[in-house]
Amino acid sequence: MEQYYKDFSTFLRAYFPQKIQKISLHAGFTCPNRDGVKGRGGCTYCNNQTFNPEYCRTERSITRQLEEGKKFFSRKYPEMQYLAYFQAYTNTYAELAALKRKYEEALQVDKVVGLVIGTRPDCMPDSLLDFLESLNKEHFLLIEYGIESTNDATLKRINRCHTYADTIDAVERTAARGILTGGHVILGLPGETHADIVSQAEELSKLPLTTLKMHQLQLIRGTRMAQEYEERPQDFHFLEINEYIDLVIDYLQHLRPDIIPERFVSQSPKELLAVPGWGLKNYEFTARLRKRMEERRTCQGKLFGIEK
């Protein structure tokens, strides 16, 4: 099969010979834009229920969440091994001793072979990087930063309470320690045009990122963004599926060829999702994406570094 973009599964096979599955964890963290340190209310689009599976509950210990996650996935692949994915909220936002306990507890669970830690770029002190650098020498480790946008006006609008300069700083400091460093962005945030979004790919390509997750803007019921949409719908443009596929392709064409696109879409639970209701599974989306890339005779990085 022709390679239209770098594949995350292939990337993982360079580290692990067996099948690997991430198990999402809710470790009881909050965020500095929720607890008043930097702001209140969290990101305007955020409802963490959208990505927490049933086994992922704060009243359950990290060990129990991992064991229940393993039970769920091992039915199909008994020999599978796992990455503990600290996903919900900001998973480096606590005292260092507490963070060490949580990470080390996860690594003590049988068949857990590494960690993926999701966090904000303004929540990575050097003292924690010191510990993570030592952890990285013994275990697989990927730090995933919520970048969301390279545009400071957008970041302010969605109440991120950090700047793109914070992202640059955190990604560079993390990668400099030899730690795999990933990012997460949302395509279609209010106020950003198609050209703005595509130019973001070139900007992010300047950073020492290994992986990049992207997904479409989704409007989740009960969020502050949903209220904003009711008040000013003209400020929003929710992409149709074919429009989004072409946007992703344009984005990929300008993305550095060695960055691993880990994900292109997200599908929130139907009871929470207002728009867009595409109803596509990830594999269905990637099949349509590949077909469209074949039609356009293009691939990741084709236009990277080419001046407009």
SVG drawing of the C-alpha trace seen along z (x, -y; Angstrom):
<svg xmlns="http://www.w3.org/2000/svg" viewBox="-29 -38 47 52">
<polyline fill="none" stroke="black" stroke-width="0.4" points="0.0,0.0 1.3,-3.4 2.3,-5.6 0.3,-8.8 1.3,-9.8 3.4,-8.5 1.5,-5.8 1.3,-5.7 1.0,-1.9 4.2,-1.5 5.9,-4.0 5.0,-1.9 6.3,1.3 9.8,-0.3 9.5,-0.1 7.4,3.0 7.1,6.2 3.6,7.0 0.3,5.2 0.1,2.2 -3.1,0.5 -3.4,-2.7 -5.6,-2.6 -7.0,-6.0 -6.8,-7.0 -8.6,-9.6 -6.1,-10.3 -8.0,-13.0 -6.2,-16.1 -7.6,-19.5 -6.3,-22.4 -5.0,-25.9 -7.7,-27.4 -10.3,-25.6 -9.1,-26.0 -8.5,-29.8 -4.7,-29.8 -4.9,-31.1 -8.7,-31.1 -12.0,-29.6 -14.3,-27.3 -11.7,-25.5 -11.4,-25.5 -14.7,-26.7 -15.1,-23.5 -14.2,-21.0 -16.2,-18.3 -14.0,-15.4 -16.9,-12.9 -16.3,-12.9 -13.2,-10.8 -13.5,-8.9 -14.4,-5.2 -16.6,-3.4 -13.6,-2.0 -12.0,-5.4 -13.4,-6.8 -11.7,-8.9 -13.1,-6.9 -11.1,-3.9 -7.4,-3.6 -5.0,-3.8 -4.3,-0.1 -8.0,0.8 -8.6,-1.4 -5.7,0.3 -6.8,3.8 -10.3,3.1 -9.0,1.6 -6.8,4.7 -9.8,7.0 -11.7,5.1 -9.0,5.2 -7.5,8.6 -10.6,10.5 -9.5,10.1 -5.7,9.9 -4.6,11.9 -0.9,11.2 -1.4,7.4 0.7,5.0 -0.4,1.6 0.5,-2.1 -1.0,-3.9 -2.5,-7.0 -2.9,-9.8 -5.5,-11.6 -8.1,-13.6 -7.4,-17.2 -3.7,-18.3 -1.7,-15.3 1.4,-17.1 -0.5,-19.6 0.4,-18.4 3.2,-18.2 6.2,-16.3 5.9,-13.5 2.3,-12.9 3.0,-12.7 5.8,-10.2 3.5,-8.0 0.8,-8.0 3.3,-7.3 5.1,-4.6 1.9,-2.9 0.9,-2.6 4.2,-1.2 4.0,1.5 0.9,3.0 1.6,6.2 1.9,5.7 2.0,1.9 5.2,1.1 5.1,-2.7 3.3,-6.0 1.6,-8.6 1.1,-11.8 -1.3,-14.5 -0.7,-18.0 -0.6,-21.7 2.5,-23.5 2.5,-25.8 2.6,-22.9 6.0,-21.3 8.5,-22.5 12.1,-21.5 12.0,-19.6 9.4,-17.2 11.4,-17.0 14.4,-15.9 12.3,-12.9 10.7,-12.2 14.2,-12.2 15.3,-9.4 12.0,-7.5 12.5,-7.7 15.8,-5.8 13.9,-2.7 10.4,-3.0 8.6,-4.1 7.4,-7.7 5.5,-10.1 4.5,-13.6 1.5,-15.0 0.9,-18.7 -2.5,-20.3 -1.4,-23.0 -4.9,-23.5 -3.8,-26.5 -0.7,-28.5 -2.8,-31.7 -2.8,-33.6 -6.1,-35.3 -7.7,-31.9 -6.1,-30.6 -7.5,-33.6 -10.9,-33.1 -11.2,-29.5 -9.8,-30.3 -6.7,-28.2 -4.9,-30.8 -1.5,-30.1 0.2,-31.3 1.9,-29.7 5.2,-30.9 4.5,-28.5 4.1,-25.7 7.4,-26.4 9.2,-26.5 7.7,-23.3 8.1,-21.3 11.7,-22.4 12.6,-21.7 11.0,-18.3 12.5,-17.1 15.9,-18.4 15.8,-15.7 15.4,-13.0 11.7,-12.5 9.2,-11.7 7.1,-14.8 3.6,-15.1 1.0,-17.7 -2.7,-18.0 -4.6,-20.6 -8.2,-21.3 -9.0,-22.2 -11.8,-24.6 -11.8,-26.7 -13.9,-29.9 -12.1,-32.8 -9.6,-30.6 -9.8,-30.4 -8.8,-27.5 -5.6,-29.4 -4.9,-30.0 -5.2,-26.4 -3.0,-25.2 -0.3,-27.7 -0.4,-26.2 1.1,-23.0 4.2,-24.9 4.5,-26.6 4.2,-23.4 6.8,-21.8 9.4,-24.1 9.1,-22.4 10.8,-19.1 7.5,-17.2 7.4,-13.4 3.7,-13.0 0.6,-15.1 -3.0,-14.5 -5.6,-16.6 -9.4,-16.5 -12.3,-18.5 -14.0,-21.1 -17.0,-19.4 -19.7,-21.3 -20.4,-19.5 -23.7,-20.1 -23.4,-22.0 -20.1,-23.7 -19.5,-27.4 -18.8,-27.2 -22.2,-25.7 -23.7,-28.7 -21.5,-31.0 -22.8,-29.2 -26.4,-29.8 -25.7,-33.5 -23.5,-34.1 -23.8,-31.2 -22.3,-33.3 -18.9,-33.1 -18.7,-29.3 -18.2,-27.2 -18.6,-23.4 -17.1,-21.5 -18.9,-18.9 -17.0,-15.6 -15.6,-16.1 -14.6,-19.7 -12.8,-18.5 -11.0,-15.7 -9.6,-18.2 -8.6,-20.5 -6.7,-17.6 -5.0,-16.8 -4.0,-20.5 -2.7,-20.4 -0.7,-17.2 0.9,-18.5 2.5,-21.4 3.4,-19.2 7.0,-18.1 7.3,-14.6 8.7,-12.9 6.0,-14.0 3.7,-11.1 0.0,-12.0 -1.6,-9.9 -5.2,-10.8 -7.3,-12.9 -10.8,-12.8 -12.6,-12.4 -16.2,-11.1 -17.8,-12.2 -20.7,-10.3 -24.0,-10.9 -25.7,-12.1 -23.1,-14.8 -22.4,-15.9 -24.4,-18.7 -22.5,-19.1 -21.0,-17.8 -22.7,-14.4 -20.6,-12.6 -21.0,-9.2 -17.7,-7.9 -15.3,-5.5 -11.6,-6.3 -10.9,-3.5 -13.8,-4.7 -12.4,-8.2 -8.8,-7.1 -10.1,-5.0 -11.9,-8.0 -8.8,-10.2 -6.5,-7.8 -8.8,-7.5 -9.0,-11.3 -5.2,-11.6 -4.9,-9.1 -7.3,-11.1 -5.3,-14.2 -2.0,-12.4 -0.5,-13.9 1.2,-12.9 2.3,-14.3 5.0,-16.9 4.6,-17.4 4.4,-21.2 6.4,-21.4 8.8,-24.3 7.7,-25.6 7.1,-29.3 3.6,-30.4"/>
</svg>
